[in-house]
Amino acid sequence: TALYIAPALIGLVPMPAGAVVSASMVKDIARKTNLTPEEAAFLNYWFRHIIEYSWPIYQGIILTGIVFSISIVDTIKTLCPMTAINALIGLAIGYYIFKKKPLKKKFIVKKNSSLKQILEKFTYSTWPIFLIIALILVLKIDASIAFPTSLIMLIITGDFKAGDVTKILRKALDPKIVFLPIATMFYKAIVEYTNLAYQIFDLLLESRIPEYFILSILPFIVGFTTGISFAFVGITFPLLVPIIGQGSIDSGALILSYVSGMAGVLLSPMHLCLVLSIDYFGAKLPETYNLVLFAVLASMVSAFTIYLSL
C-alpha cells in the first residue's frame, strides 16, 4: 500500500522530477517485496502522476479552465474520473506483479510511530495544499484568492524569517511562471481573433480526418515532444476550441484530448520523472517503458470509451 500511496502523495505537490522524491521513500519497500528495478520504477512513476489529471494546483488544469472558459471546479469534475481510472489501472498492474512474487522477507512493524503521530505529521506537512482545495472546491472561492490566502496563512503560522519570505516570493514570482498564463491567454486571443482554430478545423474536416483523431494526435505530439503537461494544454487546446467548446464544453472530447496529451507526456523521453526514476532504481529503459506503454494504452482506451459514450 505504501508503495502506491507515497508517490501519489508526492504528486499532490507539483515539482520538477517529483518521482525521484517519492522513489527515495519506496525504494526499501520495493526491495523487501522483491520487485525488479523496472517494476519499482514503473509503479513509482505511474502513481506519481495519477493526480495530475485533476489536481487544481497543476498548471495544466488551471490553463485548461482558462482556454475553455470554464471554472476550475468544472475542469476538475470533468477530468477527475481519469485520476480514479488510472489509479485502478496502476493497482491492477501492481496486483499482477505482486501476485507472482513471494515476499523476500517478513516486514517488521515498528512501533516507534503510532498512526496518530503519522497522521499528525502528514496533516502538518500538507494542510496548506488542502486549504487551497477546500477554499476552491468547498467554499467556491476563486483560485486567485485561494492561493495567496494559503500562502499568507502558512507564512503567519510557520517559523519563517524575513529572508525566507523574500526567497519564497522571489521563487513564486519567477517571470517564467507568472508569464505562462498571460502568454496562454494572449495566444488564445490571437487564435480567436484570427479564426485560426476554425481554419485549421475546417482544413482537417475537408481532409476527412475524424474528430477523435484530431483530439488525440495534436495533444499527444506536443506532450511527447515537450514532456510537460501545460505545454500541450497551452499550445493545442486553443486549436481544439471548435470541437470541445467554450463555456459549455463536450466533456468526452476534453477527457480524450487531455488524456492523449498526458499519454505523450508519460511516454516522452524529455520527461525528467521518467529518466530520473529509471536512473534512481537502476532500471532498464525498454522493460520499464513497456510497462508504462501498457498502462498508457489502457488509459487511452478508457478515455476513448468515455468519449464514445458521452
N, C-alpha and C positions, 0 to 999 in steps of 0.2 A: 504493500500500500504506500509506504513512504517513497518508494521508487517512482510512483506516479504523482504523489501529492507535492513533493519537493519541487520538481520542475514547474508544475502548474502554479504554485505559489510564487515562485520567482517570476513567472510570466505575468503576474499582476503588475509588475514594475517594468515599464519599457526601458531597456538599456541595451547598448551595443554588446553583442556576444554574450547575452544573458545566460545562454545554455551552459557556458563554462562555469558560471557561478553555481548553478544547480548541479553540474557534473561533480563538483567537489563534495557535494552533500550526498550524492547517491553512489559514489564510486565504491565505498566499503560495502554497501548493501548489495551492489551488483556482484562483487567478488564473492560474498558469502552465499549468494543464490546461484553461483556457478554460471553466470551469464558470460557469453563471449563478449569481447570488446565491441563488436559490431552491434550486438543486441542491446548492450548497455547504452551505446551512443545513440541508437535509434530511439529507444524509449525515452531517454532524457531529452533528446531533440524534439520529438513529437509532442510530448506533454508540455514542454516549454512554450509551444506556440498555439495550443488549442484555444487559449483565452484571447488571442489576438483577433479572433473573428468577431468579438462582441464587447470588448472591454473599452469603456468610453474615454480612457486617457491615452489610447493609441492614436497617433496622428492619422492613420488610415481611416479609422472610424470617424474621427472629427471631420476630416476632409470629405468623406462620403456624404455626410449630412449637409455640408456646405454646397457641394456640387449639385445635389438633387433637391436642395431647398427643403429638407425635412429636418425635424428636431433630432437631437442625439438620442432621445428616448425611442423614437420611431426607428432610427437606424439600428439600435441595439435589439429592439423587438423583432425586427426583420431578420437579423443575422444570428441571433443567439442560438437558434436551433442547430447551427453548424458547429458551435462550440460543443454542444451535447453530443452530436453525431460523431465528431472527431474524437471526443473522449471515449465513446463506445468503440470506435474503430481501434484506438490505441489499446483499450482494455482487452478487446478480442484477440489482437495480435499478441499482447502480453500473456494472455491466458494460454494461447497456443504454444508460446515459447516456454513458459514455466511448466506446462503440463508434461513436457518431455525431460524436465531437469529435476533430479532429486536435489535436496538441499545439500550443499557442500559440508556444512556443519550446523549444529543447532544454534539458534540465536540465544544469546544471554540477555535477559531482560534486566536492564539496570534500573535500580530503584532510587537513584540519586534525584531524579526529577519526577515529580508527580504530574499527572495530567493537568491539574490545576495550574501548576507552575509553567508548564509548556504553553497552555492557553494564555496565561498572563503575559508571557514573553512575546507570543505571537500577536496578541492584541496591542501591546505597547509598540511593536515594530510596524504594525500595518494600519493603525487607526486613521492616519491622515488620508490613506487611499480610500478606506471605507467611508470616511466622512464625505469625500468628494462624491462617491457613488450614492450615498444617502441623500445628499443635497440635490443631486441631479435627478435621480430616479424616483425618490420618495417625495421630496418637497417640491419637485419640478422647478428648481432654481436653475437659471441659465449657467452654462459651463463657465462663461466669462466671469461670473461672480463666485461660483463654487471653488474654482482652483485657487484664486487669491485668498479666499476665506480660510481654506485648509492650510495654506502656506503661512498665513499670519498666525493662526492658532498654534501651528507647530513651532513657530519661532517664539511665541509667548510662553508656551509650556515647556519648550526644550531648553537645554543648557547651552545656549548659543552666545558667543561673544560677538561684538560688533564686527570684527574682522571676518567671522564665519558667515554672518548675514550678507556681508558685501560679496564674498566669494560665491555664495549661493545665488544671489541676484545676478551677478556677472555671468554665471553659467546659464541661468534661466533665461536671461535676456540676450543670449547669443544671437547675433543678427541672422544666422542661418536658420535658427529655429523660429524666430519671430517673423522672418520674411516669408517662410514657406506658405502659411495660409493666405497671406496677402498675394503672393505670386500665383497661387492656385485660383484665387478669386479673380485676379486680373486676367489670367489665361482663360478662365471660364467666360468672362465678359467678352473677350475678343472672339472666342468661338461662337458665342451667341450673336454678337453684333455682325459678324461676317457670314453667319449661317453656315459656317464650315462644317459643323456636325451634320447638318441636314444634307449638305452637298455630298459629304463622304457616305452618309447613309444611303442616299439615292443612288450613288455610284455602285455601292455594294449590292443594292437590291437589283439594279439593272444587270449586274453580273450574276444574278440568281444565286447569291450566296445566302444560305439560311441565316435567320436571326441568331439562332443558338450558337452558330459557328462564330459570328461576329462578336457576340457577348463573351465567348470563351477565348478566342485566339488573341485578340488585342491585349486584354489584361495579362494573359499568360506570357506573351512575348516580352512585355515590359517588365513584368515581375521576374522572369527568368534572366533577363539581361542586366537587371539592376540589383536583384536580391533584396529589395526594400519595398515594403507594403505601400507606404504613402506615395511612392513613385508611380506605381501602376494606377493608383486612385487618381492622383493629380494629373497624369498625362492622358489616360484613356477614358476615364469616366465622363469628362465633359463631352467627349465624342459619342458617348452612348446615351446621352440625354434623350434623343429622339425615340429610342427603344424603351428605356427604363422610365422616363418621365421626370417631371419636376413638381414638387409639392405632393401630388398624388402619383405614386410610383407602382410599377409592376414588381411586386416582391420577389417572385420567382426569378425574374430577369436579374435583379440586383444580387440575389444569392448566387446565381450561376456565375455572374461576372466577378464577384468578389472572391468566390472560391477558386475560380480559374486563375485570378491574379495571385492568390496565395499559393496555389499549386506551383506556379512559376517561381515564386519566392523560395518555397521549401525545397525545390529541386535545383535552385541556382547555385553554381559553383562560386558565385560572388557573395553568397550569404555567409557571413562570418560565423554564425552559430554552427552551421554545418561543418565548415572547415575546421574550426577550433574544437568542436566536440569530437570529431574523428581523431584529431591530433591528441587531445587530452586522454582519451581512452586507449590510444594506440590501435585504433580500429583500421580495417582495410576499407578503402573507399567503395569498391564495387559491391561488396556484401552489404555494407551499411546503406548504400544508395538503393539497392534492390528492395530493402525493407521500407525505406522512405517512399519509393516509387509505388509499391503495392498499396501503402496507406493513402497516398495522394490519389491514386486511381479510385480507391473505394470512396474517398471524399467527393471526387468529381462525379462519380456515378450517383451518389446520394443527392448532390446538388442538382444534377440533370433531372433526376426523378422528381424532385420538388418543383423544378421549373416546368416540367410537363404537366404536373398535377394542379398547379395554381392557375 
